[in-house]
Amino acid sequence: MTRSAPIPFDTHRFVRRLTDEGMPTGQAEVLAEEQISLLNSNLATKQDLANSATKRDLANFATKQDLANFATKEDLANFATKQDLAGFATKQDLADFTAKQNLANLAMNKAVAKCATKEDLAGLEQRVNVVAEDVAVLKSDVRTLKWIVAGVGFGMLTVLLGVSSLMLKIFQTV
């Protein structure tokens, strides 16, 4: 495909209009060069169009009549025999498939129904909070028991020391 002369483009006018609108001169010049490059490489000229397709080329394309004569009703009737069609799915096959899909969906719905709901999780969270409070109370009770045991132990030690001291006095007097 031969190209004819490029389409004339007034770069000076283009740059002047851009700079008048406030664009820096350097940018306007680069934009003008790119514009010329795009025009020269992407636009078809009259010669390009003249070379692309002749009337004779167009005459080789199919007409409406050609397409109408392509296949008659008889051609279509013989196109697929019953045996050919036997390999395709029947309405019953599709119904069975749909039934299987429905069963699969039902099974999935039952599985989902067994999962915890938001309400279940909220109730569980409340129960966990109650247990946490009970544990805090038990910890407090354990601390109190430790003090009591420590106090009883100290009291027992005091009693033992008292008894020992009495026994020493008794043996000393005897």
Salt bridges, closest charged atoms under 4 A:
ASP48 OD2 - ARG3 NH1 3.15
